[in-house]
Amino acid sequence: MSNLHFGVTVPQIKRPWVAADKAARAFESQGFDSVWVCDHLYGPQSPQLPILEAWTMIAALAAITERVELGTLVTPTGMRNPAHLGKMIASVDNIAGGRVIAGLGGGWMPREFTDFKMPFLDTADRLQQLEETVDLLLRMWGDEEEVSYDGKFVSTENVVCQPKPPRKIPVLIGGAGEKVTLRITAQYADIWNNLAGHQANLGQKVDVLKGHCDTLGRDFSDITVSQQCLVTIARTAEEAGPMADTAQKIFGGHMGDPQGPLGITGTPDQCCEAIQKHIDLGCTMFVMEFFGKDTVEPAQIFAEEVIPHFA
């Protein structure tokens, strides 16, 4: 089962850089495949919550790591100038030596746009903006020397992106919308990430994505299915039970149901069983947030007792 990919989010909201630095170094040494940041300009609970900007963090993480891939879960494409975003991601990928995963989505927090004088479009228009941005970025990172683009929401004139990324940057589309988001995924993405809040519906979403691939003539096997998930792990059931109850109270439905049918909760053996359920539904990539004040400790348990099970 060596094709499985285990990624971990680093501390970011209400946490100083030194916490993210420590965690990222630990996660790499523990053997995880990637580290991730969320891309918010404000903390989701309140604009007053301190949060480090995502692509600044990715550049810093690139400088302190050597092996792990680095990604955003996810960057709202309308929150920044799209061409500037493409140049920025290409630059960070050069710093990282070709380890960036560009996680992209439509965004959902209005003030992250409007407070910075970027328009917050309605849902349908944000998704069209997402599609146009992905199309533009792929062209900017490709062989064209200059890129001009004339879309409804994205436009550029003779944009140059040099240096080019050192590899074809994998594009991850995050979201669960069946009609549009999964169609965009089928057309453009290398990776689809199912939101934690839709974890219980993973199988249904995979079937919809397969249908879009069939319609577009895309080989579904070319797309990696990824699941954003909260992981509540402890060495004993006596420890894990109360942790799951606390996680449920803190996160509610935002990070899925820790005790639901696909919740990755409990002892290492129970977590292995939950991961196997995801694999059976076609999921081979996990972007995990470990529950606990110090996420390095539960990550160590996972690295020692879960990952080897799937080696």
SEROLUM-42701 format. One record per residue: x, y, z of N, C-alpha, C in turn; residue in three letters; residue number from 1. Coordinates in steps of 0.1 Angstrom, whole numbers. Atoms other than C-alpha are relative to their C-alpha. Layout:
# residues N
<site <X; Y; Z>; <X; Y; Z>; <X; Y; Z>; "ALA"; NUM> ...
***
This chain:
# residues 311
<site <8; -12; 0>; <0; 0; 0>; <9; 13; 0>; "MET"; 1> <site <-10; -11; 0>; <30; 23; -7>; <-5; 12; -7>; "SER"; 2> <site <5; -12; 7>; <9; 47; -28>; <-8; 9; 9>; "ASN"; 3> <site <8; -9; -9>; <-8; 61; 3>; <9; 12; 4>; "LEU"; 4> <site <-7; -13; -3>; <1; 97; 12>; <-6; 5; 13>; "HIS"; 5> <site <5; -5; -12>; <-2; 110; 47>; <6; 14; 2>; "PHE"; 6> <site <-4; -14; -2>; <0; 148; 52>; <-6; 5; 13>; "GLY"; 7> <site <3; -5; -13>; <-3; 169; 84>; <-1; 15; -1>; "VAL"; 8> <site <0; -15; -1>; <-14; 205; 90>; <8; 5; 12>; "THR"; 9> <site <-8; -6; -10>; <9; 227; 110>; <-8; 10; 9>; "VAL"; 10> <site <7; -10; -8>; <-2; 249; 139>; <1; 14; -7>; "PRO"; 11> <site <0; -13; 8>; <-12; 283; 125>; <-9; 11; 7>; "GLN"; 12> <site <9; -10; -6>; <-42; 300; 142>; <3; 2; 15>; "ILE"; 13> <site <-3; -3; -14>; <-33; 317; 175>; <13; -7; 4>; "LYS"; 14> <site <-12; 7; -3>; <1; 300; 173>; <12; 8; -6>; "ARG"; 15> <site <-11; -8; 6>; <35; 317; 168>; <8; -9; -10>; "PRO"; 16> <site <-8; 7; 10>; <59; 308; 140>; <8; -11; 6>; "TRP"; 17> <site <-9; 10; -6>; <81; 289; 164>; <-7; -14; 1>; "VAL"; 18> <site <8; 12; -1>; <53; 264; 169>; <-1; -8; -13>; "ALA"; 19> <site <1; 6; 13>; <48; 258; 132>; <14; -6; -4>; "ALA"; 20> <site <-13; 5; 3>; <86; 255; 127>; <3; -13; 7>; "ASP"; 21> <site <-2; 12; -8>; <89; 229; 155>; <-8; -12; -6>; "LYS"; 22> <site <9; 11; 5>; <59; 209; 142>; <5; -5; -14>; "ALA"; 23> <site <-3; 4; 14>; <70; 209; 105>; <13; -8; 1>; "ALA"; 24> <site <-12; 8; -1>; <105; 197; 114>; <-3; -14; 6>; "ARG"; 25> <site <4; 13; -6>; <90; 170; 136>; <-7; -9; -10>; "ALA"; 26> <site <8; 8; 9>; <65; 158; 110>; <9; -5; -11>; "PHE"; 27> <site <-9; 5; 10>; <92; 155; 84>; <9; -11; 5>; "GLU"; 28> <site <-8; 11; -6>; <114; 135; 107>; <-8; -12; 4>; "SER"; 29> <site <8; 11; -4>; <85; 113; 117>; <-4; -8; -13>; "GLN"; 30> <site <2; 7; 12>; <81; 103; 80>; <-13; 3; -8>; "GLY"; 31> <site <12; -4; 7>; <49; 121; 69>; <4; 5; -14>; "PHE"; 32> <site <-3; -3; 14>; <47; 129; 32>; <-1; 15; -3>; "ASP"; 33> <site <3; -15; 3>; <35; 166; 33>; <-4; 7; 13>; "SER"; 34> <site <5; -9; -11>; <28; 195; 56>; <-9; 11; -7>; "VAL"; 35> <site <10; -9; 6>; <-1; 219; 50>; <-4; 12; 9>; "TRP"; 36> <site <5; -12; -7>; <-14; 253; 60>; <-14; 3; -6>; "VAL"; 37> <site <13; -5; 5>; <-49; 268; 57>; <3; 14; -6>; "CYS"; 38> <site <-3; -14; 6>; <-51; 300; 36>; <-12; 9; 4>; "ASP"; 39> <site <10; -10; -5>; <-71; 325; 56>; <8; 13; 4>; "HIS"; 40> <site <-6; -13; -4>; <-63; 362; 61>; <-5; 4; 14>; "LEU"; 41> <site <5; -1; -13>; <-84; 361; 92>; <-3; -14; 6>; "TYR"; 42> <site <4; 12; -7>; <-90; 334; 118>; <-15; -3; -3>; "GLY"; 43> <site <14; 2; 4>; <-123; 317; 108>; <-10; 4; 11>; "PRO"; 44> <site <9; -4; -10>; <-138; 324; 142>; <-2; 15; 2>; "GLN"; 45> <site <0; -15; -2>; <-129; 361; 143>; <12; 6; -7>; "SER"; 46> <site <-11; -7; 6>; <-108; 386; 124>; <11; 4; 10>; "PRO"; 47> <site <-10; -4; -10>; <-91; 394; 157>; <10; -12; 3>; "GLN"; 48> <site <-9; 11; -3>; <-75; 359; 159>; <13; 1; -8>; "LEU"; 49> <site <-13; 0; 7>; <-38; 360; 150>; <1; -12; -9>; "PRO"; 50> <site <-3; 11; 9>; <-30; 339; 119>; <11; 5; -10>; "ILE"; 51> <site <-11; -3; 10>; <1; 338; 97>; <-5; -3; -14>; "LEU"; 52> <site <4; 1; 14>; <-4; 343; 60>; <6; -12; -7>; "GLU"; 53> <site <-3; 14; 4>; <-3; 310; 41>; <12; -1; -9>; "ALA"; 54> <site <-11; 1; 10>; <21; 316; 12>; <13; 5; 6>; "TRP"; 55> <site <-12; -4; -8>; <46; 334; 35>; <4; -12; 8>; "THR"; 56> <site <-3; 12; -8>; <44; 303; 57>; <6; -11; -9>; "MET"; 57> <site <-5; 11; 9>; <49; 279; 28>; <15; 3; -4>; "ILE"; 58> <site <-13; -3; 4>; <80; 298; 17>; <10; -3; 12>; "ALA"; 59> <site <-8; 2; -12>; <94; 297; 53>; <1; -15; 2>; "ALA"; 60> <site <-1; 14; -2>; <85; 260; 56>; <9; -7; -11>; "LEU"; 61> <site <-9; 6; 10>; <103; 253; 23>; <15; 2; 4>; "ALA"; 62> <site <-14; -3; -4>; <135; 268; 38>; <5; -9; 12>; "ALA"; 63> <site <-4; 8; -11>; <134; 246; 69>; <-2; -15; -2>; "ILE"; 64> <site <2; 14; 3>; <124; 213; 53>; <8; -4; -12>; "THR"; 65> <site <-7; 5; 12>; <140; 191; 27>; <-8; -10; -9>; "GLU"; 66> <site <6; 11; 7>; <117; 163; 17>; <-15; 1; -2>; "ARG"; 67> <site <15; 0; 0>; <80; 169; 25>; <-5; 9; -11>; "VAL"; 68> <site <7; -9; 8>; <57; 184; 0>; <-8; 10; 9>; "GLU"; 69> <site <5; -11; -8>; <41; 217; 10>; <-13; 5; -7>; "LEU"; 70> <site <12; -4; 7>; <5; 227; 3>; <-9; 9; 8>; "GLY"; 71> <site <10; -8; -7>; <-24; 250; 11>; <-13; -7; -2>; "THR"; 72> <site <13; 6; 0>; <-58; 237; 20>; <-11; 10; 5>; "LEU"; 73> <site <-4; -3; 14>; <-70; 258; 2>; <1; 15; -1>; "VAL"; 74> <site <-1; -14; 4>; <-62; 291; -14>; <-12; 5; -7>; "THR"; 75> <site <11; -6; 8>; <-93; 311; -24>; <5; 8; -11>; "PRO"; 76> <site <-7; -6; 12>; <-85; 321; -59>; <-4; 15; -2>; "THR"; 77> <site <4; -14; 2>; <-104; 354; -57>; <5; 10; 11>; "GLY"; 78> <site <-4; -8; -11>; <-87; 366; -26>; <13; 8; -3>; "MET"; 79> <site <-11; -7; 5>; <-56; 378; -45>; <-1; 1; -15>; "ARG"; 80> <site <-1; -1; 14>; <-48; 390; -80>; <4; -14; -6>; "ASN"; 81> <site <-3; 14; 5>; <-48; 356; -100>; <14; -1; -6>; "PRO"; 82> <site <-13; 1; 7>; <-17; 364; -121>; <11; 1; 11>; "ALA"; 83> <site <-10; -2; -11>; <2; 376; -90>; <1; -13; 8>; "HIS"; 84> <site <0; 13; -8>; <-9; 344; -72>; <9; -10; -8>; "LEU"; 85> <site <-7; 10; 8>; <5; 323; -101>; <15; 2; 1>; "GLY"; 86> <site <-15; -3; -1>; <39; 341; -100>; <5; -3; 14>; "LYS"; 87> <site <-4; 2; -14>; <40; 338; -62>; <2; -15; 2>; "MET"; 88> <site <-1; 15; -2>; <33; 300; -62>; <12; -5; -8>; "ILE"; 89> <site <-11; 4; 8>; <59; 295; -90>; <13; 3; 7>; "ALA"; 90> <site <-12; -4; -8>; <85; 314; -69>; <2; -9; 12>; "SER"; 91> <site <-2; 9; -12>; <78; 294; -38>; <4; -14; -4>; "VAL"; 92> <site <-3; 13; 4>; <80; 262; -57>; <15; -1; -4>; "ASP"; 93> <site <-14; -1; 3>; <115; 273; -69>; <8; -1; 13>; "ASN"; 94> <site <-7; 1; -13>; <125; 279; -33>; <-1; -14; 6>; "ILE"; 95> <site <2; 14; -6>; <111; 245; -23>; <7; -11; -8>; "ALA"; 96> <site <-6; 11; 8>; <129; 227; -51>; <-10; -9; -6>; "GLY"; 97> <site <11; 8; 7>; <96; 215; -67>; <-7; -9; 10>; "GLY"; 98> <site <7; 8; -10>; <77; 204; -36>; <-14; 6; 3>; "ARG"; 99> <site <13; -7; -3>; <46; 227; -37>; <-12; -8; -6>; "VAL"; 100> <site <13; 5; 5>; <10; 214; -41>; <-9; 13; 1>; "ILE"; 101> <site <9; -12; 0>; <-13; 243; -51>; <-14; -4; 3>; "ALA"; 102> <site <14; 2; -4>; <-45; 238; -32>; <-9; 12; -2>; "GLY"; 103> <site <8; -12; 5>; <-72; 260; -47>; <-15; -3; 3>; "LEU"; 104> <site <15; 1; -2>; <-109; 267; -39>; <-6; 13; -2>; "GLY"; 105> <site <8; -12; 2>; <-136; 293; -41>; <0; 10; 11>; "GLY"; 106> <site <1; -9; -11>; <-134; 307; -6>; <-14; 1; 5>; "GLY"; 107> <site <14; -1; -6>; <-163; 313; 18>; <-1; 11; 11>; "TRP"; 108> <site <1; -10; -10>; <-154; 341; 42>; <0; 14; -6>; "MET"; 109> <site <1; -13; 8>; <-166; 375; 28>; <11; 10; 4>; "PRO"; 110> <site <-9; -11; -5>; <-144; 398; 50>; <14; -2; -5>; "ARG"; 111> <site <-14; 3; 5>; <-112; 381; 38>; <2; 7; -14>; "GLU"; 112> <site <0; -7; 13>; <-121; 396; 4>; <-2; 15; 1>; "PHE"; 113> <site <4; -14; 1>; <-139; 428; 10>; <8; 9; 9>; "THR"; 114> <site <-9; -9; -8>; <-117; 442; 38>; <13; 3; -7>; "ASP"; 115> <site <-12; -3; 8>; <-88; 439; 14>; <-3; 5; -14>; "PHE"; 116> <site <4; -6; 13>; <-108; 455; -14>; <0; -10; -12>; "LYS"; 117> <site <2; 10; 11>; <-113; 423; -34>; <-15; -4; 0>; "MET"; 118> <site <15; 3; 0>; <-149; 415; -45>; <-3; -14; 4>; "PRO"; 119> <site <4; 13; -4>; <-166; 387; -28>; <-13; -4; -9>; "PHE"; 120> <site <10; 3; 10>; <-187; 372; -57>; <-10; -10; 6>; "LEU"; 121> <site <10; 10; -4>; <-218; 350; -53>; <7; -14; -4>; "ASP"; 122> <site <-6; 14; 0>; <-211; 312; -52>; <3; -4; -15>; "THR"; 123> <site <-2; 4; 14>; <-216; 306; -90>; <11; 7; -6>; "ALA"; 124> <site <-11; -8; 6>; <-193; 334; -99>; <13; -3; 6>; "ASP"; 125> <site <-12; 3; -6>; <-167; 325; -74>; <6; -13; -6>; "ARG"; 126> <site <-4; 12; 6>; <-166; 290; -89>; <5; 2; -14>; "LEU"; 127> <site <-6; -3; 13>; <-162; 304; -124>; <13; 7; 1>; "GLN"; 128> <site <-13; -6; -2>; <-135; 326; -111>; <11; -10; 4>; "GLN"; 129> <site <-10; 11; -3>; <-118; 295; -96>; <4; -8; -13>; "LEU"; 130> <site <-4; 7; 12>; <-120; 277; -130>; <9; 8; -9>; "GLU"; 131> <site <-8; -9; 9>; <-106; 307; -149>; <14; 1; 6>; "GLU"; 132> <site <-13; -1; -6>; <-78; 310; -124>; <9; -12; -2>; "THR"; 133> <site <-7; 12; 2>; <-68; 274; -126>; <5; -1; -14>; "VAL"; 134> <site <-3; 0; 14>; <-68; 277; -164>; <12; 9; -2>; "ASP"; 135> <site <-11; -10; 2>; <-46; 308; -162>; <13; -6; 6>; "LEU"; 136> <site <-12; 4; -7>; <-21; 293; -137>; <7; -11; -8>; "LEU"; 137> <site <-6; 11; 7>; <-16; 261; -157>; <7; 6; -13>; "LEU"; 138> <site <-6; -6; 11>; <-8; 283; -187>; <13; 8; 4>; "ARG"; 139> <site <-12; -7; -5>; <16; 305; -167>; <11; -9; 3>; "MET"; 140> <site <-10; 10; -4>; <34; 275; -154>; <5; -9; -11>; "TRP"; 141> <site <-3; 8; 11>; <36; 259; -188>; <11; 6; -9>; "GLY"; 142> <site <-11; -3; 9>; <57; 265; -219>; <-2; 14; -6>; "ASP"; 143> <site <2; -13; 7>; <41; 299; -230>; <10; 10; 7>; "GLU"; 144> <site <-8; -11; -5>; <65; 328; -227>; <-8; 12; 6>; "GLU"; 145> <site <9; -11; -5>; <37; 354; -223>; <-14; -5; 0>; "GLU"; 146> <site <13; 5; 0>; <2; 347; -213>; <-10; 12; 1>; "VAL"; 147> <site <11; -9; 0>; <-28; 369; -221>; <-13; -8; 2>; "SER"; 148> <site <12; 7; -3>; <-62; 359; -207>; <-12; 9; 1>; "TYR"; 149> <site <11; -8; 0>; <-96; 373; -212>; <-13; -7; 4>; "ASP"; 150> <site <12; 7; -6>; <-122; 357; -189>; <-10; 10; 5>; "GLY"; 151> <site <10; -9; -6>; <-153; 370; -172>; <6; 6; 12>; "LYS"; 152> <site <-5; -5; -13>; <-135; 374; -139>; <15; 1; 1>; "PHE"; 153> <site <-15; 0; -1>; <-98; 369; -147>; <5; 5; -14>; "VAL"; 154> <site <-6; -5; 12>; <-78; 389; -172>; <14; 4; 2>; "SER"; 155> <site <-14; -3; -1>; <-41; 394; -179>; <4; 5; -14>; "THR"; 156> <site <-5; -5; 13>; <-21; 410; -207>; <15; -3; 0>; "GLU"; 157> <site <-14; 2; 2>; <13; 396; -217>; <8; -3; 13>; "ASN"; 158> <site <-6; 4; -12>; <21; 381; -183>; <11; -10; -2>; "VAL"; 159> <site <-12; 8; 0>; <56; 366; -179>; <2; -7; 13>; "VAL"; 160> <site <-2; 7; -12>; <62; 339; -153>; <14; -7; -1>; "CYS"; 161> <site <-14; 6; 0>; <100; 333; -149>; <6; 2; 14>; "GLN"; 162> <site <-2; 14; 6>; <115; 312; -136>; <-13; -8; 1>; "PRO"; 163> <site <11; 10; -1>; <91; 284; -143>; <2; -9; 12>; "LYS"; 164> <site <-1; 10; -11>; <83; 259; -116>; <9; -11; -4>; "PRO"; 165> <site <-9; 11; 3>; <109; 231; -114>; <-7; -13; -3>; "PRO"; 166> <site <7; 12; 4>; <82; 205; -118>; <-14; 5; -4>; "ARG"; 167> <site <14; -3; 2>; <46; 204; -130>; <-7; 1; 14>; "LYS"; 168> <site <6; -2; -13>; <29; 218; -99>; <-13; -8; 1>; "ILE"; 169> <site <13; 7; -1>; <1; 194; -88>; <-11; 10; 5>; "PRO"; 170> <site <11; -8; -3>; <-32; 212; -86>; <-10; -8; 8>; "VAL"; 171> <site <10; 6; -9>; <-55; 203; -57>; <-12; 9; 0>; "LEU"; 172> <site <12; -8; -2>; <-91; 214; -58>; <-7; -5; 12>; "ILE"; 173> <site <7; 3; -12>; <-109; 215; -25>; <-14; 4; 0>; "GLY"; 174> <site <14; -4; 0>; <-146; 214; -21>; <-9; -13; -3>; "GLY"; 175> <site <8; 12; 1>; <-176; 191; -22>; <-12; 2; -9>; "ALA"; 176> <site <12; -3; 9>; <-201; 208; -46>; <0; -10; -12>; "GLY"; 177> <site <0; 11; 10>; <-212; 180; -69>; <-2; 5; -14>; "GLU"; 178> <site <4; -4; 14>; <-225; 200; -99>; <12; 8; -7>; "LYS"; 179> <site <-10; -8; 6>; <-196; 225; -104>; <14; -3; 5>; "VAL"; 180> <site <-13; 2; -5>; <-167; 220; -81>; <6; -13; -4>; "THR"; 181> <site <-5; 13; 4>; <-163; 183; -89>; <2; -1; -15>; "LEU"; 182> <site <-2; 0; 14>; <-167; 190; -126>; <13; 8; -3>; "ARG"; 183> <site <-12; -7; 2>; <-139; 216; -124>; <12; -9; 4>; "ILE"; 184> <site <-10; 10; -4>; <-119; 189; -105>; <3; -10; -11>; "THR"; 185> <site <-1; 10; 10>; <-125; 164; -132>; <7; 5; -13>; "ALA"; 186> <site <-6; -6; 12>; <-113; 188; -159>; <14; 4; 2>; "GLN"; 187> <site <-13; -6; -2>; <-82; 203; -143>; <9; -6; 10>; "TYR"; 188> <site <-8; 3; -12>; <-71; 188; -110>; <8; -13; -1>; "ALA"; 189> <site <-7; 12; -2>; <-45; 163; -101>; <-4; -7; 13>; "ASP"; 190> <site <4; 5; -13>; <-59; 159; -66>; <-13; 7; 3>; "ILE"; 191> <site <13; -5; -5>; <-94; 163; -52>; <0; -2; 15>; "TRP"; 192> <site <1; 2; -14>; <-97; 170; -15>; <-15; 2; 5>; "ASN"; 193> <site <13; -1; -5>; <-130; 163; 2>; <1; 7; 14>; "ASN"; 194> <site <0; -7; -12>; <-138; 187; 30>; <-4; -9; 12>; "LEU"; 195> <site <2; 8; -11>; <-138; 173; 65>; <-15; -1; 4>; "ALA"; 196> <site <14; 0; -3>; <-174; 183; 70>; <-9; -9; -9>; "GLY"; 197> <site <7; 9; 9>; <-184; 160; 41>; <7; -14; 0>; "HIS"; 198> <site <-7; 12; 0>; <-162; 131; 52>; <-10; -12; 0>; "GLN"; 199> <site <9; 12; 0>; <-192; 108; 59>; <-6; -3; -14>; "ALA"; 200> <site <6; 1; 14>; <-203; 114; 22>; <11; -3; -10>; "ASN"; 201> <site <-11; 2; 9>; <-169; 105; 7>; <-4; -9; -11>; "LEU"; 202> <site <3; 10; 10>; <-182; 75; -12>; <-9; 6; -11>; "GLY"; 203> <site <9; -6; 9>; <-211; 95; -28>; <8; 10; -8>; "GLN"; 204> <site <-8; -10; 8>; <-187; 123; -38>; <9; -6; -10>; "LYS"; 205> <site <-8; 7; 10>; <-163; 99; -54>; <-8; -5; -12>; "VAL"; 206> <site <9; 5; 11>; <-191; 84; -75>; <-3; 12; -9>; "ASP"; 207> <site <4; -11; 9>; <-201; 119; -87>; <12; 4; -8>; "VAL"; 208> <site <-12; -3; 7>; <-165; 127; -95>; <3; -9; -12>; "LEU"; 209> <site <-2; 10; 10>; <-162; 95; -115>; <-9; 3; -12>; "LYS"; 210> <site <9; -3; 10>; <-193; 105; -134>; <4; 12; -9>; "GLY"; 211> <site <-5; -12; 8>; <-178; 139; -144>; <12; -4; -8>; "HIS"; 212> <site <-12; 4; 8>; <-146; 122; -155>; <-5; -8; -12>; "CYS"; 213> <site <6; 7; 11>; <-167; 99; -177>; <-5; 9; -11>; "ASP"; 214> <site <6; -10; 10>; <-185; 128; -193>; <11; 8; -7>; "THR"; 215> <site <-10; -8; 6>; <-153; 147; -199>; <11; -8; -7>; "LEU"; 216> <site <-10; 9; 6>; <-133; 117; -211>; <13; 0; 8>; "GLY"; 217> <site <-12; 0; -8>; <-109; 120; -182>; <1; -14; 7>; "ARG"; 218> <site <-2; 12; -7>; <-93; 89; -167>; <-1; 3; 15>; "ASP"; 219> <site <2; -3; -14>; <-105; 89; -131>; <12; -4; 8>; "PHE"; 220> <site <-11; 5; -7>; <-74; 70; -120>; <12; 11; 0>; "SER"; 221> <site <-10; -10; 0>; <-53; 101; -129>; <-2; 10; 11>; "ASP"; 222> <site <3; -9; -11>; <-69; 120; -100>; <1; -7; 14>; "ILE"; 223> <site <-2; 5; -14>; <-58; 114; -64>; <-11; 5; 9>; "THR"; 224> <site <11; -4; -9>; <-87; 114; -39>; <6; 2; 14>; "VAL"; 225> <site <-6; -4; -13>; <-77; 131; -7>; <-12; 4; 10>; "SER"; 226> <site <10; -3; -10>; <-96; 135; 26>; <6; 9; 11>; "GLN"; 227> <site <-3; -8; -11>; <-93; 164; 50>; <-6; -7; 13>; "GLN"; 228> <site <5; 7; -12>; <-97; 149; 85>; <6; 3; 13>; "CYS"; 229> <site <-5; -1; -14>; <-94; 153; 122>; <3; -14; 5>; "LEU"; 230> <site <-4; 13; -5>; <-75; 125; 138>; <2; 1; 15>; "VAL"; 231> <site <-1; 1; -15>; <-80; 117; 175>; <5; -13; 4>; "THR"; 232> <site <-7; 13; -3>; <-55; 90; 185>; <6; 0; 13>; "ILE"; 233> <site <-6; 3; -13>; <-43; 76; 218>; <4; -14; 0>; "ALA"; 234> <site <-5; 13; 0>; <-25; 45; 227>; <-10; -10; 6>; "ARG"; 235> <site <10; 9; -7>; <-54; 31; 248>; <-14; 6; -3>; "THR"; 236> <site <14; -4; 2>; <-92; 32; 244>; <-4; 9; 11>; "ALA"; 237> <site <3; -8; -12>; <-94; 47; 279>; <4; 14; -2>; "GLU"; 238> <site <-4; -13; 3>; <-75; 77; 267>; <-8; 6; -12>; "GLU"; 239> <site <6; -5; 12>; <-91; 80; 233>; <-14; 4; 1>; "ALA"; 240> <site <14; -3; -2>; <-127; 80; 244>; <-3; 14; 4>; "GLY"; 241> <site <3; -14; -4>; <-127; 113; 263>; <6; 10; -10>; "PRO"; 242> <site <-5; -9; 10>; <-105; 129; 237>; <-10; 2; -12>; "MET"; 243> <site <10; -1; 11>; <-131; 121; 210>; <-12; 8; 4>; "ALA"; 244> <site <11; -8; -5>; <-158; 136; 232>; <3; 15; 0>; "ASP"; 245> <site <-5; -14; 0>; <-138; 168; 236>; <1; 6; -14>; "THR"; 246> <site <-1; -5; 14>; <-130; 170; 199>; <-13; 3; -6>; "ALA"; 247> <site <13; -2; 5>; <-166; 167; 191>; <-6; 13; 5>; "GLN"; 248> <site <5; -13; -6>; <-175; 196; 214>; <7; 12; -6>; "LYS"; 249> <site <-8; -11; 5>; <-147; 218; 201>; <-3; 3; -15>; "ILE"; 250> <site <1; -2; 14>; <-150; 212; 164>; <-14; -1; -6>; "PHE"; 251> <site <13; 2; 5>; <-186; 203; 160>; <0; -7; -13>; "GLY"; 252> <site <0; 6; 14>; <-193; 195; 123>; <10; 5; -9>; "GLY"; 253> <site <-10; -7; 9>; <-166; 218; 109>; <11; -10; -5>; "HIS"; 254> <site <-10; 10; 3>; <-140; 190; 110>; <-5; -14; 0>; "MET"; 255> <site <6; 13; 1>; <-164; 162; 105>; <-4; -5; 14>; "GLY"; 256> <site <4; 6; -12>; <-177; 138; 131>; <10; -10; 5>; "ASP"; 257> <site <-10; 9; -4>; <-149; 122; 151>; <-5; -14; 3>; "PRO"; 258> <site <5; 13; -3>; <-172; 94; 161>; <-10; -5; -10>; "GLN"; 259> <site <9; 4; 11>; <-190; 91; 128>; <6; -13; -7>; "GLY"; 260> <site <-3; 13; 6>; <-188; 61; 104>; <14; 0; -6>; "PRO"; 261> <site <-13; -1; 6>; <-155; 74; 88>; <10; 7; 9>; "LEU"; 262> <site <-8; -8; -10>; <-141; 92; 119>; <13; -8; 3>; "GLY"; 263> <site <-13; 7; -3>; <-104; 84; 124>; <3; 3; 15>; "ILE"; 264> <site <0; -2; -15>; <-106; 81; 162>; <3; -13; 7>; "THR"; 265> <site <-1; 11; -9>; <-94; 58; 189>; <15; -5; 1>; "GLY"; 266> <site <-14; 5; -1>; <-64; 35; 193>; <6; -1; -14>; "THR"; 267> <site <-6; 2; 13>; <-39; 29; 165>; <-7; -11; -8>; "PRO"; 268> <site <7; 10; 8>; <-58; -3; 155>; <-13; 5; -5>; "ASP"; 269> <site <13; -6; 5>; <-91; 16; 153>; <3; 10; -11>; "GLN"; 270> <site <-3; -9; 10>; <-75; 43; 133>; <4; -7; -13>; "CYS"; 271> <site <-3; 8; 12>; <-61; 17; 109>; <-13; -5; -7>; "CYS"; 272> <site <13; 5; 6>; <-96; 3; 104>; <-7; 11; -7>; "GLU"; 273> <site <7; -12; 6>; <-110; 38; 97>; <7; 4; -13>; "ALA"; 274> <site <-8; -3; 13>; <-82; 45; 71>; <-3; -10; -10>; "ILE"; 275> <site <3; 10; 10>; <-89; 12; 54>; <-14; 2; -6>; "GLN"; 276> <site <13; -4; 6>; <-126; 23; 50>; <1; 10; -10>; "LYS"; 277> <site <-2; -11; 10>; <-114; 54; 32>; <6; -6; -13>; "HIS"; 278> <site <-7; 6; 11>; <-91; 33; 10>; <-10; -8; -8>; "ILE"; 279> <site <10; 8; 7>; <-120; 10; 1>; <-9; 9; -8>; "ASP"; 280> <site <9; -9; 7>; <-139; 41; -11>; <9; 8; -11>; "LEU"; 281> <site <-9; -6; 11>; <-109; 51; -34>; <9; 12; 5>; "GLY"; 282> <site <-8; -11; -6>; <-92; 76; -10>; <14; -5; 3>; "CYS"; 283> <site <-13; 4; -2>; <-54; 73; -10>; <9; 11; 6>; "THR"; 284> <site <-8; -11; -6>; <-43; 107; 5>; <-8; 6; 12>; "MET"; 285> <site <6; -5; -12>; <-50; 121; 39>; <7; 13; 5>; "PHE"; 286> <site <-5; -13; -5>; <-46; 157; 51>; <-5; 1; 14>; "VAL"; 287> <site <5; 3; -13>; <-48; 153; 88>; <3; 12; 10>; "MET"; 288> <site <-2; -8; -12>; <-52; 176; 118>; <-1; -8; 12>; "GLU"; 289> <site <0; 8; -12>; <-42; 159; 150>; <-6; 8; 11>; "PHE"; 290> <site <6; -7; -11>; <-63; 167; 180>; <9; -1; 12>; "PHE"; 291> <site <-8; 0; -12>; <-43; 178; 210>; <7; 14; 1>; "GLY"; 292> <site <-6; -13; -2>; <-26; 208; 225>; <14; 0; -7>; "LYS"; 293> <site <-13; 1; 7>; <8; 196; 212>; <-2; -11; -11>; "ASP"; 294> <site <4; 10; 10>; <0; 179; 178>; <12; -9; -3>; "THR"; 295> <site <-11; 9; 3>; <35; 164; 176>; <-1; -13; 7>; "VAL"; 296> <site <1; 13; -7>; <28; 138; 202>; <-10; -10; -6>; "GLU"; 297> <site <9; 10; 7>; <-3; 122; 186>; <5; -3; -14>; "PRO"; 298> <site <-6; 3; 13>; <15; 125; 152>; <10; -11; 2>; "ALA"; 299> <site <-10; 10; -2>; <43; 104; 167>; <-6; -14; 1>; "GLN"; 300> <site <7; 13; -1>; <19; 77; 177>; <-5; -5; -13>; "ILE"; 301> <site <4; 4; 14>; <4; 77; 142>; <11; -5; -8>; "PHE"; 302> <site <-12; 3; 8>; <38; 76; 126>; <6; -14; 4>; "ALA"; 303> <site <-6; 12; -5>; <49; 47; 148>; <-9; -12; -2>; "GLU"; 304> <site <9; 12; -1>; <18; 25; 149>; <-10; -1; -11>; "GLU"; 305> <site <10; 1; 11>; <-4; 34; 119>; <6; -1; -14>; "VAL"; 306> <site <-6; 0; 13>; <17; 43; 89>; <7; -13; -3>; "ILE"; 307> <site <-6; 12; 4>; <38; 11; 91>; <-10; -11; -4>; "PRO"; 308> <site <10; 10; 3>; <6; -9; 89>; <-3; 0; -15>; "HIS"; 309> <site <4; -2; 14>; <1; 4; 53>; <12; 0; -9>; "PHE"; 310> <site <-12; 0; 8>; <37; 2; 42>; <1; -11; -10>; "ALA"; 311> 
***
